[in-house]
């Protein structure tokens, strides 16, 4: 029976509309039409101009037959086209698939097929790999290729598409009346993650989650109007942690950067008055370790966000000494990037810099619009004691969690068992509720913020004719956070060298996935023949490094 608060009080378009980050662009164009939105080389565009271009592009896609749930893939660096893609693709009702620009052609081909892409927009720097990927596709359905030419790109502009990006802009209607999604549960983006299997998993985002995480970013950083944001974080990674949508909500400035370089980072911060930027520990380490004369004019108070592999205390200390206000966040592709933040407490300010760095090195507490972040016993699904000692698995739930894995119901069900998203990351929880990762139950290596599947690397190692057995684990690295370390058993009589193994991997893997270390010897195994990766992690130093860090707390 309906209560008095349900009777004659229906949902209507007047009191209930789907949440979507597209409306953030619309509002900024209306309220701050002349405020700068995008900077890239000589390009300067306002929010009104950006909105008009996005309407044109969305209209052009619709005119070419694309609509709800059609996939548009993009292979772009951090350029204005990449910013615009986060709006015009969903404005057309389609789903944005940002492709990792570091991947090889065979992996890209799998993604294009699995995601059933109908369009791919490609920067000239990546035209060759997309051209190869298209030839490797198993799907025979037509794929519209669009060349996104960039005047800042200094290489040869090889065109492989039927038209250019600016041709597409000119086809569209600047007055296009785009529609809200039919449901905020509609897909807005598709992001592939290596996970723990060879083939990438397709993580599906919904409009509600994209809007919620964009707002959470604002709240976590107390982000004012018109922030100036430097794009050091790849927008292909978790949709840039949702920051394209965050900046639209605050009418900020997107300072685009197609290639990360420490001199360019520092010069951009000083020249453009950058107030915010994000990145994996390797990015911040570049700044910390830059020559002293390069850092003389760095302003103090720039807000930086770090995630990926757990940042070392030395990096946190270095950033603080330079005057950066560093926020440590934790998340996964499955939760739109950051979903947990190490919120700083006023009481920490009285501590010395080393103790503050240790506290700031924890992963933290749930994001504003994430409902829960708890360390649980995975068998009982009960929270572990908040003693900073008892290890359990990080579980997340709430609005900023994916719809699930595309075409993979078994993996989706496993990930959401008992009503929580199982991260696979092992951690402890302290009395103040802050979480700290201790190890990873999934064999994923996070190098420079990028996930590497150990199984994928192992599959390549096993293809070498001299390899009898192989296992890959994470090895701590001061620059990249972690790098792949390969333990290899060679067949009797074989004469392969570590350098030959590395060269073999280079021929079959993206460069960042190639093992930096190869160790020959018999692999430790259980009685059933299973390789004991825990023992290998100990040998590689990952467990030892974590233990040493903890002993300082």
N, C-alpha and C positions, 0 to 999 in steps of 0.2 A: 504494500500500500504506500502511495506517495505521501511524503510529509508536506507540511504547509510551505516548506522552502523549495519544493519541487513543483507543486501544482501551479499551472499557468505561468511558469517562469522558464520558458524554453530558451535554448541556445538559438541565436539568430545572427545574421551578418552584422547586426548593430552592436552585439555584445560579445561576440566570439569569432575571432579570425585566426587562421593558422600562423604560428610563429615562423618567420623566415628572415635570414639576414639580408635578403634583397631589399627589404624596406629601409634598412640603414642607409643604403646608397641613395634611395629616393629622397629620404628626409634631408640628408646632407646637401644634396643638389638643390633642394628647395630652400633650406635655411641658410646655407653658406655657398651660394652658387659661384661666387668669385674667389673662394678660398682655394689655395693650391692643394691639389690632390696627388699629383704624380710628378716626380722629377727623374729624368733619365737622360744623361748627356745634355744635349741642347733642348730636349723636350720638356715643356712645362704645360701641364693641363690642370684645369680647375675641376671642382666636383660637378659643376653643370656640364662641362665638356665631357667628362668621363661618363656621366649618366647618359648623355645623348649618344655617345659612341656605343655604349652597352645596349641601348634600345635598338640602335641600328643593327648591331651584330645579332641580337636575339631575333629581330625581325627577319634578317637574312637567313638564319637557320630555319625558321618556320617556313619561309618561302621555299626552301629546299627540301621540305618534307619532314624535318625533324620535330619531335614533340616529346610528350611525357615519357620518361623512362628510357629515352634513347641516349646512348653513351657518346660523349664527345671527349676524345683523348687529346691531351696536349703534351708536347715534348719541348718545354720552354725553360730557359733560365729565369732569373728574377727580373723580368722586363715589364713594361706597361701592359703588354698583351696578356701576361700571366695574371696581373692584377685584375684586368677586365674579365678574363675568363671565369673568375670566381663569381661574377654577377650575370654576364650575358648568357652563359650556358644554363643556369637554373631559371633565368627569366624566360627562356624558351621552353621550360618544362623538362629540359634534358638533365643528364647526370654528368658531372665533370670528373674525368679520370686523369689526374696529374701523374705523368710517367717520370720515374726517377731517371734523370739525365746521365747517371753513371752506369746504367745497366747495359748489358750486351744485347745484340739483336735477337737472339733466340728467346731470351726472357721477355723482351718487349713483344715479340710475336705471340707468345703465350698470353700475355695480358690483353693484347688487342683482340685475340680470339675469345678468350674467356669472358671478357667484359662486353663482347659483341659491339665493339666500337663501330660507329657509322661515319665518323669524321675524326681525322687526326690533324692537329695544327702543330707545325714543326718549325723551330728556329733553324737557320742555315747551318749552325755549328753541329747540329745533330741530324742533318738531312741524310747523311750516308748510313747511319745506323738505322734510321727509320726505313730507308729504302731497302736495306737488307732484311729488316724485320718483316716488311710487307711481303717480300719474296718467300720468307719462311713460314708465313701464315698457312694454317691448314684450312681455314674458312675461305670459301671462294666468293662470299658476298662482296659487293663493291664497297670500297672505302674511299671517301672523299678526302684528299690530301690538300692542305692549305699551307702555303709558305708564309711564315710570320717574319718578314725581313726586318732587320734591326740595324739602324744606321751606326750604332755603337760597335757592332761586330766588325772586327778587322780582318777576318778570314775571307775566303772565296764564298760568294753567295750562290751556292748550288741550289737550283730550284728543282723540286721533284713533284710539286703540286699542280693541280689544275688551275688554281688562281692564288693570288696573294691575300694576305690578311686585310690589307687596305682595300682590295677589290671587294672583299666581303663587307667591309664597313660601308662602302659606297652603294652596295645593293640594298641596304636596309632602310627602313622608315624611321626618321628621327622622332616621329610622333607615335611610334608603336605602343599600343595599350597592352602591356604585359599583364598577366594574371597571377594572383597569388597561387601557390600550390593548392591542389584540391584538398590535400591533407598535409599537416605538418610532419606526418610520418613518412611522406614521400621522400624518396632518395634525392639527395643533393650532390653527393660525391661518392666516388669509388677510389679507395686507396689500397694498394697492394703492399703486403708485408710478408717478409720471408717466413716468419713463424718458425716452426721446428721441422718443417717438411721441405723437400726439394722445390716443389712448385709453390709459388707465392699464393697467399690467401687474399681474396678480395674483400676488404672491409667496407661495408656500406654505411654511410652517414645519412642522417635524416635532417630536414630543415630545422626541426625543433632543437636538436642537439647542436647544430652549427650556430644557431642564434644564442643558445644558452652558454656555450663555451666562449663565444665572442664577448658576451656580457661579463662572464666570470673573469676573463682577462682584464677587463676594465676595472672591475672591483678589486681584483688582487693587486693591481698596480696603482690603485687610486688614480687612474689615468685621466688627466684633465682634457679639456677641449683642445683640438689642434696639436696633438703630439707630433713630433717629427721622428719617424721610425725608419731605421736603416735596415734594409733587407739583406742581412748576412745569413739568415736561416733560409734554406731552400723552400720555396713555396710548394714544391712537389712533396714535401715531407709533412704529412698530416695537414694538408692545406695550410702550410705555414703556421701550424698550431692555432689555426682559425684567425690569425691576425689580419688577413685581408678584410674580413668582415668586421673585426674589432676596430680597425682604423676608419672604416666607413661610418661606424656608429659614432665616433668622436670627431669626424671630419678632419682626420689627421693628414699628414703628408707622407706618401710612400717614396722614400729615397731608394730607387732601384739600383741593384748591383749585380751584374751578370756574372761576375767572377770574384771570388773572395780573395783578397790580398791585404796583408796587414797595413801596408802604406795607404791603400785606398780606403780602408776602414777608418784609420785615424784621420786622414785628410777629410773624409766625408763628415765625420763627427764634428770636426772643427769648422769646416766651411758651411755646412748646412744647419748647424745648431741642433744636431741630433739629440733627442731626449730619451729615446728607447731603442733597444735592439735585443735580439735573442740569438742563441746558438748553443751548440754542443761545447763541452769543455775545451776542445781543440781550438775553437774560434777565440775564446777568451784568453787562452794561453798564448796565442799569437800576439795579442795586445800586451799582455804582461811581459812577455819576453822580447818585445820589440826594442830596437836600439834606443837608448835614453834620449838622444837628441830628437828622435821622432815623436816622443811623447811629451815634449816640453809644453806644448800649447793645449794639451787635452783639458777640456773643462771638467770640473768636478760635479758630481751629482747626477751623471747620466745613469739611467736605470737600465740594468742588463738582466736578462733571464737566462738561466743555464739549465739544461736537461740532457738526457742521454746517459752515458756511463756516469757513475757517481763521481762528482768533481773532487779532485784531491784538495786537501786543506791548503796546500801551498798555493794553488791557483786562487782559492777564495781569499786568502790573505793578500796575495798580489793585487787582486782587483780592488780590495778595500784600500790598500795603500795608494793606489792610483786615484782614489776618490769615486770609484763606481759604486752604485747602490745595487748590489747583486741579490737577485731572488732565485733560489733553487727550487725547481719544480720537478715533478715526476709524472710520467704517464706512458701511454702506449698508443700505437696507431688506433687500437680498438676504442680508445676513449678520447678521440679528437686531439691528441697531443697531451697537454698538461691537464691533470685531474686532481693532483695533490701538490700542495705548495708548502715550503718551509717558512711559515709566517714568522717574522721576527718579533720578539717580545722586548719591551722597553727594559726589562731587568737584565737583558743580555749586554746592554751597553756598558755596564760597569765591569764586565769581564775583560781579560786581556785578549788581544787579537787572536791568539792561538785557540783559546777556549771558544771564542765566538765562531771561529772557522769550523770547529768540530760540531757545534750546535747547528750551524747553517749547512753542514754537510749532510744532515738528515733529509729524508725525502719529504717529511712533513705531515700536514693534515689535509682533509678534503677541500677541494675547490668550493666556492660559494654555491654554485648550482649543481654540484654533485651530491647526491643524497647520502652516500656512505663510503667510507674508506676504512677497512678494518683488517687486522691480521688475524687469520683464523686457522684452526686445525682443519686441514682439508678433509680429514676422515669424519670428524664429528660435526663440522660446520659450526663450531662454537669459537668465540674469540679466545685467543691465547691470553694468559696473564700479561698485564701491562707492566712488565718488570725489566724491559730492555734486555732480556736474556732468552726468553722462550721463543723459539723460531716457529713461524707458521707461514701461510701463504697470504699475500696481499689480495684482498677481495674488494671489488668496487661495484657500486650500483648507482643508478640515477639517470638524469636527463642527458648527461654527456657520455653516454655509452652507445656504441654502434647498434644498428639494427641486427647485424649478424654477418656471417661470412657468405658471400655470393656463391650460390650453387653448392653449398657444403653444409647440409643440415646436421650431419653428425658432429662436425667441429663446432657448429653453433650451439647445439644442445650441450656438448661437453663444456663449452666456455661459460654457459649460463646455468649450469647445474645448481639446483637449490636456490635459484633466484638471485645469484650473485655472479658477476664476471670474475672468473678465475684468471688472474694475471700470470700465474706460474712463477712469480718472483717471491723468493723466500726472504722473510724479514722479521724484525722484532718490533714491538710497540712499547714506547716508554710511558711512564705514569702520566705525563702531560698529553698523551695521545699521539705524539709524533712517531712516525714510522721511519725505520731505517732498514734498507735492503742489506742482507747478509750474503746471499748467493742467488743463483738463478736455477730454477728447476727445469726451465726450458734451455736447451743448448743453443741459445742465441747469443751471438757476440755483437756488442754495440761498439762500433768503431767510428769515431768522429760523428756520432749521432745516427749512424746508419746501421740497420739490423743486417746481420750476416747469418745465414743458416749454416750451422756446422755440417749438417747432413749434405747440403749442396756441395760444400768444399770436399767433404769425404768422398762423395760420388766421383768427383773429378780425380782425386788421388787414386782411387781404386782402378781408374782407367789406365793408369801407368802400368806397363807390362812387368815392372820389377817389384810392384807393391803387393805384399801379402795381406797386410792389415793396416788400417789407418783410423785415427781419431783426431778430431780437431776441437780445441778448447780455447777459451779466452786467455790472453796473456796481458797483464797490465802494461800500459804504455803511457809515458808522460805526455806525449803529444796528442794521441788519438783516444786516450781512455782505455781502450782495449784493441788488440789486434789478434788475428788468427794464429794459433800455434799448432802446428801439425806434428803428431807423433806417428811414426811410420815404421812398420816391420817390413823388412826387405826379404824377398824370396832367397832361399839358399842359392849361392853362386852368383847372385845378381851384383852388379857393380854401380848402381845408381848413386849419385851424389846429391846432397841437399840442394845445390844450385840447379841441378837438372830437374829435381822435383818442383822447385819454384818456377822454373821456366815452363814446365809442363802445365802448371796451373795458370800461368799467364796466358797461355793459348786458349784456355777454355773458360776463364772467369773474368769478370770486371776487375779492374786493378785493385780496388779497395778490398776485395774478397780474397786476394792472394795471400797465403801464409807469409808472415814476416820471419817466422822461425820454423825450422824443420829439425826434428830430433829423431834420430834413428835408434831403434832398440826394440826389445820384446815388450808388447803391450800387456799391462796387468789385466787379468780376466777373472770372472767369477767361475764357479764350478760348472756352470752351464755354458760358459764360453762368452758371456757378455763382457764387453770392455768396461773397466771401472774408470769412468770419467772423473770421479771425485779424486782418485789418486793422481790422475793426469793434471787436474787443476792444481793440485798441491805442488806437483813438480814444476808446473808453469809459473807458479807464484801467485795465482789469483786468490787462493784461500789464505796463504801466508800474508799477502798484502792487506787483506781485509782484517785479519787478526792483529797485525802490527798497528794498523790505524786505530783499532778499537782500544788497544792497550794504552793509548794516549788520553783517552776520555776520562 
